[in-house]
Amino acid sequence: MPELTELKCNVQTCVHNKNFYCDRDGIVVGGSSARRAEETCCDSFEERKESMMNAAEVTGSASPTSKIDCKATDCMYNHKCECHAGKINVGGSHACKCGETECGTFECGCA
């Protein structure tokens, strides 16, 4: 069974963000050659379009936990491409594309 991680998302421009939680069952953190948090991203990011900005479409619920598939192989929390940090924070509050997001919990475990 995949490990669930507490996920806090500050990317309010993402269609999956529901009150700072993600409504997806799991996300993918990208950055296979990342050495810094700024070199990671949320590959699951999808921009919330102008037509989706009204409150009725943003409401709903999401779980505070999620399965995190992690491509940032040098992150100290990455074990067999799964995040084992316990909790992560995805940042990029004004992102328009996934490259403008990042895993704020990333810590390089390389020597």
C-alpha positions as CSV (number, residue, x, y, z in Angstrom):
1,M,0.0,0.0,0.0
2,P,1.4,3.4,-1.0
3,E,2.4,5.8,1.8
4,L,0.2,8.8,2.2
5,T,1.8,12.2,2.9
6,E,0.3,15.3,4.4
7,L,0.2,17.7,1.5
8,K,-0.3,21.5,1.9
9,C,-0.7,23.3,-1.4
10,N,-0.2,27.0,-1.8
11,V,-0.8,27.0,-5.5
12,Q,-4.1,28.7,-5.6
13,T,-4.1,29.0,-9.4
14,C,-4.3,25.2,-9.7
15,V,-7.6,23.6,-10.6
16,H,-6.9,20.9,-8.0
17,N,-6.4,23.3,-5.1
18,K,-9.3,23.2,-2.6
19,N,-8.7,25.4,0.4
20,F,-5.0,24.7,0.3
21,Y,-5.4,20.9,-0.1
22,C,-5.2,18.9,-3.3
23,D,-8.3,17.1,-4.6
24,R,-6.3,14.5,-6.6
25,D,-5.6,11.1,-5.1
26,G,-1.9,11.6,-5.8
27,I,0.5,14.0,-7.3
28,V,3.8,13.7,-9.1
29,V,6.7,15.9,-8.0
30,G,9.1,16.5,-10.9
31,G,12.7,17.4,-11.0
32,S,14.8,14.3,-11.8
33,S,18.1,16.3,-11.7
34,A,17.0,18.7,-8.9
35,R,19.6,19.9,-6.4
36,R,17.4,22.7,-5.0
37,A,13.7,23.1,-4.3
38,E,13.5,25.7,-7.1
39,E,14.4,22.9,-9.5
40,T,11.4,20.8,-8.6
41,C,7.8,21.2,-9.7
42,C,4.4,19.7,-9.3
43,D,3.9,17.8,-12.6
44,S,0.2,17.4,-11.6
45,F,-0.4,21.2,-11.8
46,E,-3.3,22.3,-14.1
47,E,-4.0,26.0,-14.3
48,R,-7.4,27.1,-13.2
49,K,-8.8,29.1,-16.1
50,E,-10.5,32.4,-15.8
51,S,-13.9,30.7,-16.4
52,M,-13.2,28.5,-13.3
53,M,-12.5,31.3,-10.9
54,N,-16.0,31.8,-9.5
55,A,-16.5,30.5,-5.9
56,A,-19.0,27.8,-6.9
57,E,-16.4,25.9,-8.9
58,V,-13.6,26.4,-6.4
59,T,-15.6,25.0,-3.4
60,G,-15.5,21.4,-2.5
61,S,-13.3,19.3,-0.4
62,A,-10.0,17.6,-0.6
63,S,-8.0,15.3,1.7
64,P,-5.1,16.7,3.6
65,T,-3.1,13.5,2.7
66,S,-2.1,12.3,-0.7
67,K,0.2,9.8,-2.4
68,I,3.3,11.6,-3.7
69,D,5.2,10.1,-6.6
70,C,8.6,11.8,-6.6
71,K,10.9,12.1,-9.6
72,A,13.4,14.2,-7.6
73,T,15.8,11.2,-7.1
74,D,18.3,13.2,-5.1
75,C,15.8,14.3,-2.5
76,M,16.6,12.9,0.9
77,Y,12.8,12.0,1.3
78,N,12.6,10.0,-1.9
79,H,12.6,6.3,-1.5
80,K,11.9,4.2,-4.6
81,C,10.2,7.2,-6.2
82,E,7.8,7.8,-3.3
83,C,7.9,10.7,-0.9
84,H,8.6,9.7,2.7
85,A,8.7,13.2,4.2
86,G,5.6,12.8,6.3
87,K,4.4,16.2,5.0
88,I,5.2,18.5,2.1
89,N,4.4,22.0,1.0
90,V,3.9,22.8,-2.7
91,G,4.6,26.4,-3.5
92,G,4.0,28.8,-6.4
93,S,1.0,30.8,-5.5
94,H,0.7,32.6,-8.8
95,A,1.8,29.8,-11.1
96,C,0.6,29.6,-14.7
97,K,2.5,26.4,-15.5
98,C,4.0,23.5,-13.6
99,G,7.5,24.9,-13.9
100,E,6.5,27.8,-11.7
101,T,5.6,25.5,-8.8
102,E,8.0,23.7,-6.4
103,C,8.2,21.2,-3.6
104,G,9.2,23.4,-0.7
105,T,10.1,20.3,1.4
106,F,12.8,19.2,-1.0
107,E,16.2,18.6,0.6
108,C,19.1,17.4,-1.4
109,G,20.4,14.1,0.0
110,C,23.4,14.0,-2.3
111,A,27.0,14.3,-1.1
